[in-house]
Amino acid sequence: REQTLNQILVEMDGFETSTNIIVIAATNRPDILDPALLRPGRFDRRVTMDLPDIEGRKAILKVHAAGKPLAPEVTFDSLAKETPGFSGAELSNLINEAAIMAARGNKKQIFMDDFEEAVDRVIAGPQRKNRLINPREKEMTAYHEAGHALVAWGLEFADPVHKISIVARGQMGGHTSLVPEEDRYLWTKNQFEHRLAVTMGGRVAEQIIFEEVTTGASNDLEQATKLAQGMIKRYGMFSAKAYTEMAISEVIHKARNGEVSEISVYGNDLLVKMTDDAEFRSRKEADFQLAEFSEGLIEKGLSPVTIIIKGSHSLDGLGAPRTFGKAQEMVFLGRDLGGEEKDYGEKIGEEIDQAVSVLINTAYEQAVETIRTHQSKLVRLAEYLIEYETVSGEAMNRLFNADDEATGDPANPITPPETPPAYSASPSATSQPAPTVPQPASTLTSKSTDGDVT
């Protein structure tokens, strides 16, 4: 490889000017290129090709759909809006798949339901029509997917639900698709936290309804762990409340072991007197307020502590925001691309693990609260899924509105789809990596235009 690189550099040295040769190259890993390649006189002009935005997707769809008989109901605006994060190649494949679906149905035109089925095929593969599923597993899958959708519906910063399906595709027994209302290039902490809660919704629904959990949540747990780690290690999205709870837990542990002699509150500080008269400050310069400590806190068998947090803060036990760990690069030297080079010690590593656990636990509790509050909606949506297998986001909203009114909504009734269930569904955005557990029950899918966030 080094010889190849050296030969390329020789050919591009600029001494021979009469060859009339222009060298063009492309890469999806510019971060690992040898700097010698990018010096002036070699590859000195760089063009970044991002994923197309909504206008770009619309233009690409028009190019690939030229000459194909589209039904009047098909609009490029709606297709572009429902495919955020799709590359040009994926959009081309989408058009081809839709044309194939129309041809198989002996249709003279390509209809919207063909495009919707094509999106699912591009994302998750074709339907597994030969897969036989027993009624019990179908019911559990329906509640799992309904749990994802209900939590997304109930949280302010979660993306809207566009489709829920329990149709098996590839390794997925079902999936819930979330599509942002507009192209997204930045994620906020609130959006990440609600995304975590949505990811936990399927597992929570299983636990509440069946008092049992399945392997179907394996991919959800993998996504949640990866996202929580990214929030802490990559984006510096620390939680003052999370680290306060960690500090209190440590105090309680020490008190139960007889290591604490006195606990006092001084302004924003929790001052803990250790048995050796050493002081332990929990806040570490974070600006939060602690109040309402239970009586007998320093005694063994302590009662729970109530913590009140005022404001939003970035300072905590890990200090000011920073990143932790470096991705291993230099693929051409044989390093493991998926590995991580630690730039922190064991103590910080333990705090990172604790912070990740707190984020996931908080998201889990948020999902529990949402599902318990709207459990009747969960049951109604799951029953509808069991009957029709696929539900669009609009149908789900009408279903929930009818549930609120108890007697239904005569002005906007819920009607079963006249065509196969896939027609009533809005397409999802993208897929997640297949989990390692065989035949998981579901996969939660969503994608923005930022390829780093899944």
C-alpha positions in Angstrom: 0.0 0.0 0.0 2.8 2.4 0.8 4.4 1.7 -2.6 1.1 2.4 -4.3 0.8 5.7 -2.4 4.4 6.7 -3.4 3.7 5.9 -7.0 0.6 8.1 -7.0 2.6 10.9 -5.5 5.3 10.6 -8.1 2.7 10.7 -10.9 1.1 13.8 -9.4 4.4 15.7 -8.7 3.6 18.3 -11.3 6.9 18.2 -13.1 5.3 16.8 -16.3 2.9 19.5 -17.5 2.1 18.3 -21.0 0.2 15.1 -20.2 -3.2 16.8 -20.2 -4.3 14.4 -17.4 -6.6 15.5 -14.6 -6.7 13.2 -11.6 -10.1 12.8 -9.7 -10.6 10.7 -6.7 -13.4 10.0 -4.1 -13.4 8.7 -0.6 -15.9 8.3 2.3 -13.0 8.5 4.9 -11.1 11.7 4.3 -10.0 11.7 7.9 -7.6 8.8 7.3 -5.9 10.1 4.1 -2.2 10.7 4.1 -1.6 14.5 4.4 0.9 14.2 1.5 -2.0 13.5 -0.9 -3.8 16.7 0.1 -0.9 19.2 -0.3 -1.1 21.9 -3.0 -0.3 20.6 -6.4 -1.9 17.2 -5.7 -5.5 16.9 -4.5 -5.7 20.6 -3.7 -9.4 21.0 -4.5 -12.0 19.2 -2.4 -15.7 19.0 -2.9 -17.9 17.6 -0.1 -20.9 15.7 -1.3 -23.4 15.5 1.5 -26.6 13.6 1.5 -29.2 15.5 -0.5 -31.7 17.8 1.3 -35.4 17.8 0.5 -35.0 19.8 -2.7 -32.1 17.6 -3.8 -34.1 14.5 -3.2 -37.0 15.9 -5.2 -34.7 16.6 -8.2 -33.1 13.2 -8.0 -36.5 11.5 -7.9 -37.6 13.4 -11.0 -34.5 12.3 -12.9 -34.9 8.6 -12.1 -38.7 8.7 -12.6 -38.5 10.3 -16.0 -40.3 8.1 -18.6 -42.0 6.0 -16.0 -45.9 6.0 -15.8 -46.7 7.5 -12.5 -50.2 7.7 -11.1 -51.6 11.2 -10.6 -51.6 10.6 -6.8 -47.8 10.3 -6.7 -46.1 13.6 -5.8 -42.4 14.2 -5.6 -42.9 16.6 -2.7 -44.4 13.8 -0.5 -41.8 11.3 -1.5 -38.9 13.7 -0.8 -40.4 14.6 2.6 -40.7 11.0 3.6 -37.2 9.9 2.6 -34.8 12.1 4.8 -31.3 10.7 4.8 -31.6 8.8 1.5 -28.7 8.9 -0.8 -29.0 9.3 -4.6 -28.4 5.6 -5.1 -31.1 4.7 -2.6 -33.6 7.0 -4.3 -32.7 5.4 -7.6 -33.3 2.0 -6.1 -36.6 3.2 -4.7 -37.9 4.1 -8.1 -36.8 0.8 -9.6 -38.4 -1.2 -6.7 -41.7 0.7 -7.1 -41.7 0.0 -10.8 -41.1 -3.7 -10.2 -44.0 -3.8 -7.6 -46.3 -2.2 -10.1 -45.3 -4.6 -12.8 -45.9 -7.6 -10.5 -49.4 -6.3 -9.8 -50.1 -5.9 -13.5 -50.7 -2.2 -13.1 -50.4 0.2 -15.9 -49.1 3.0 -13.6 -47.0 3.2 -10.5 -49.1 4.1 -7.5 -48.3 5.5 -4.0 -48.7 2.1 -2.4 -46.0 0.7 -4.7 -43.6 3.4 -3.5 -44.5 2.7 0.1 -43.8 -1.0 -0.3 -40.6 -0.1 -2.2 -39.4 2.0 0.8 -39.9 -0.9 3.1 -38.0 -3.2 0.7 -35.1 -0.8 0.4 -34.9 -0.4 4.2 -35.7 -3.8 5.6 -36.0 -6.2 2.7 -39.0 -8.0 1.3 -41.8 -9.4 3.4 -41.2 -12.9 4.8 -44.4 -14.4 3.6 -43.3 -17.9 4.4 -42.7 -17.1 8.1 -45.4 -18.6 10.3 -45.9 -16.8 13.6 -48.1 -18.1 16.3 -50.9 -15.8 17.8 -49.0 -15.3 21.1 -45.9 -14.0 19.4 -48.0 -11.8 17.0 -49.7 -10.3 20.1 -46.4 -9.6 21.8 -44.9 -8.1 18.7 -48.0 -5.8 18.3 -47.7 -4.6 21.9 -44.0 -4.1 21.5 -44.4 -1.9 18.4 -47.4 -0.1 20.0 -45.2 0.7 22.9 -42.6 2.5 20.7 -45.3 4.4 18.9 -47.2 5.4 22.1 -44.1 6.8 23.8 -43.2 8.8 20.6 -46.8 10.1 20.5 -46.7 11.2 24.1 -43.3 13.0 24.2 -42.9 16.5 23.0 -39.4 16.2 21.4 -39.8 12.8 19.8 -40.2 12.6 16.0 -43.7 11.9 14.7 -44.8 8.3 14.0 -45.3 7.6 10.3 -45.8 3.9 10.4 -46.2 0.9 12.7 -46.0 -2.6 11.2 -45.8 -6.1 12.5 -45.1 -7.6 9.1 -41.9 -9.6 9.2 -39.1 -8.4 7.0 -35.5 -9.7 7.0 -34.5 -10.3 10.6 -37.2 -7.9 11.9 -40.5 -9.2 13.2 -41.9 -5.6 13.0 -40.8 -2.0 13.1 -41.9 1.4 14.0 -40.9 4.3 11.7 -40.3 7.8 12.8 -39.8 10.6 10.3 -38.9 14.1 11.3 -41.1 16.9 10.0 -38.1 18.5 8.3 -34.5 17.7 7.5 -32.4 17.8 10.7 -28.8 18.6 10.9 -28.5 19.2 14.7 -29.9 17.2 17.6 -30.7 18.7 21.0 -30.3 17.0 24.4 -34.1 16.9 24.8 -34.5 15.2 21.5 -31.9 12.6 22.4 -33.5 12.0 25.8 -36.9 11.5 24.3 -35.4 9.3 21.6 -34.0 7.1 24.3 -37.4 6.8 25.9 -39.0 5.9 22.6 -36.4 3.2 22.1 -37.3 1.8 25.6 -41.0 1.8 24.8 -41.2 -1.6 23.3 -39.5 -3.3 26.2 -41.7 -1.4 28.7 -44.9 -2.4 27.0 -43.9 -6.1 27.1 -43.1 -5.8 30.8 -46.3 -4.0 31.7 -48.7 -6.1 29.6 -47.2 -9.6 29.9 -44.9 -9.2 32.9 -42.3 -10.8 30.7 -39.7 -9.6 28.3 -38.5 -11.1 25.0 -35.4 -11.1 22.8 -37.2 -8.6 20.5 -35.8 -5.6 22.4 -32.2 -6.6 21.7 -31.7 -4.1 18.9 -33.5 -1.4 21.0 -31.1 -1.9 23.9 -28.1 -1.8 21.6 -29.4 1.5 20.1 -30.1 3.0 23.5 -26.7 2.1 24.9 -24.9 3.5 21.8 -26.9 6.7 21.9 -26.4 7.2 25.7 -22.6 6.6 25.3 -22.6 9.1 22.4 -24.4 11.7 24.6 -21.8 11.4 27.3 -18.6 10.6 25.4 -19.0 12.5 22.2 -21.4 15.4 22.7 -20.8 16.4 26.3 -24.5 16.2 27.2 -24.1 15.6 30.9 -27.1 15.7 33.2 -26.7 17.7 36.5 -29.6 15.7 38.0 -27.9 12.4 37.0 -24.7 13.3 38.6 -26.5 14.6 41.7 -28.2 11.2 42.0 -24.9 9.5 41.7 -23.4 11.7 44.5 -26.3 11.0 46.8 -26.1 7.3 46.1 -22.4 7.4 47.1 -23.3 9.3 50.3 -26.0 6.8 51.2 -23.6 3.9 50.6 -20.9 5.5 52.8 -23.5 6.3 55.5 -24.7 2.7 55.6 -21.1 1.5 56.0 -20.7 3.8 59.0 -18.3 6.2 57.2 -20.5 9.3 57.6 -20.8 11.2 60.9 -22.8 14.3 59.8 -24.6 15.7 56.8 -25.4 19.4 56.4 -26.6 21.7 53.6 -24.6 24.9 53.0 -26.2 27.0 50.2 -25.8 24.9 47.1 -23.4 22.5 48.8 -24.1 19.2 50.4 -21.3 19.0 53.1 -20.7 15.5 54.4 -18.6 14.9 57.5 -16.8 11.6 57.3 -15.8 9.7 60.4 -12.2 10.8 59.9 -13.4 14.4 59.8 -12.7 14.5 56.0 -15.1 16.5 53.9 -16.9 15.2 50.9 -18.5 17.8 48.6 -21.0 16.3 46.1 -21.5 19.2 43.8 -17.9 19.7 42.4 -18.7 23.2 41.3 -22.1 22.3 39.8 -24.8 24.8 40.5 -27.8 22.8 41.8 -29.8 22.9 44.9 -30.4 19.9 47.3 -33.3 20.0 49.7 -35.8 17.9 51.7 -33.5 15.3 53.1 -35.3 12.5 55.0 -34.8 12.4 58.7 -32.2 10.0 59.9 -30.2 10.2 56.7 -26.9 9.4 58.4 -28.4 6.4 60.2 -28.4 2.9 58.8 -31.5 1.9 56.8 -31.9 5.3 55.3 -35.1 6.4 53.7 -35.1 7.7 50.1 -33.7 11.2 49.5 -35.8 13.8 47.6 -33.6 15.8 45.2 -34.7 19.2 43.8 -32.8 20.5 40.8 -33.2 24.1 39.7 -32.1 25.1 36.2 -30.1 23.3 33.5 -26.4 22.9 34.0 -23.4 21.5 32.2 -21.0 21.2 35.1 -21.0 18.0 37.1 -18.9 15.2 38.3 -17.1 14.8 35.0 -16.2 18.5 34.9 -16.8 20.9 32.0 -18.1 19.3 28.7 -15.4 17.4 26.7 -15.2 14.3 24.6 -13.9 11.0 25.9 -12.1 8.4 23.8 -10.8 8.5 20.2 -11.9 6.3 17.4 -9.1 4.2 16.0 -8.1 5.3 12.5 -5.3 4.4 10.1 -7.3 1.5 8.6 -4.5 0.9 6.0 -2.2 0.0 8.9 -4.5 -2.8 10.0 -6.0 -1.2 13.0 -9.5 -2.1 14.1 -11.9 0.6 12.8 -14.5 -0.3 15.4 -12.2 0.1 18.4 -11.6 3.0 20.7 -8.5 4.5 22.1 -9.1 5.6 25.7 -7.8 9.0 26.7 -9.2 8.8 30.3 -8.5 6.8 33.4 -10.4 4.1 35.2 -12.2 6.5 37.6 -13.5 8.6 34.7 -14.5 5.4 32.9 -16.5 4.3 35.9 -18.3 7.7 36.0 -19.0 7.5 32.3 -20.6 4.0 32.8 -22.7 5.3 35.7 -23.8 8.3 33.7 -24.8 6.1 30.8 -26.8 3.9 33.1 -28.5 6.9 34.7 -29.6 8.2 31.2 -31.0 4.8 30.2 -32.7 4.3 33.5 -34.3 7.7 33.3 -35.5 7.0 29.8 -36.9 3.7 30.9 -38.9 5.4 33.8 -40.1 8.0 31.4 -41.4 5.3 29.0 -43.1 3.5 32.0 -44.8 6.7 33.0 -46.1 7.4 29.5 -47.4 3.9 28.9 -49.1 3.6 32.3 -50.8 7.0 31.8 -52.1 6.0 28.3 -52.4 2.3 28.7 -55.9 2.2 27.1 -54.4 3.7 24.0 -51.7 1.1 24.0 -54.2 -1.7 24.1 -56.4 -0.2 21.4 -53.4 0.3 19.1 -52.1 -3.2 19.6 -55.5 -4.7 18.9 -55.7 -2.7 15.7 -52.2 -3.9 14.7 -53.1 -7.5 15.4 -56.1 -7.2 13.0 -54.6 -5.1 10.2 -50.8 -5.6 10.8 -49.8 -2.1 9.5 -51.0 1.3 10.8 -50.1 4.7 9.5 -49.3 7.6 11.8 -52.5 9.4 10.8 -54.6 6.3 11.5 -52.9 6.0 14.9 -53.8 9.6 15.8 -57.4 9.1 14.8 -57.4 6.0 16.9 -56.1 7.9 19.9 -58.6 10.7 19.4 -61.5 8.2 19.2 -60.1 6.6 22.4 -60.2 10.0 24.1 -63.8 10.6 23.1 -64.8 7.0 24.1 -67.6 6.9 21.7 -65.4 7.6 18.7 -65.1 10.5 16.3 -68.0 10.5 13.8 -66.4 13.4 11.9 -63.2 11.5 11.3 -63.9 7.8 11.6 -61.3 5.1 11.6 -61.8 2.8 8.6 -59.7 -0.2 7.8 -57.5 0.0 4.7 -59.3 -1.0 1.5 -56.0 -2.4 0.1 -53.4 -4.5 1.8 -52.1 -3.0 5.0 -48.9 -1.6 3.5 -50.9 0.9 1.5 -52.1 2.7 4.7 -48.6 3.2 5.9 -46.2 6.1 5.5 -42.6 5.0 4.6 -39.9 5.0 7.3 -36.6 6.8 7.0 -33.9 4.2 7.3 -33.0 1.0 9.0 -30.7 0.1 11.9 -28.0 -2.7 11.9 -29.5 -6.1 12.4 -29.2 -7.4 15.9 -27.2 -10.4 16.8 -30.0 -12.2 18.6 -31.8 -14.5 16.1 -35.2 -13.3 14.8 -35.8 -10.2 17.1 -39.4 -9.1 17.4 -38.8 -5.6 16.2 -36.5 -2.8 15.1 -37.1 0.9 15.7 -36.2 2.9 12.7 -35.5 6.5 12.2 -33.0 8.7 10.4 -32.1 12.3 10.0 -29.8 13.9 7.5 -27.0 13.7 10.0 -25.5 10.3 9.3 -23.7 10.2 12.7 -26.9 9.9 14.6 -29.0 6.8 14.5 
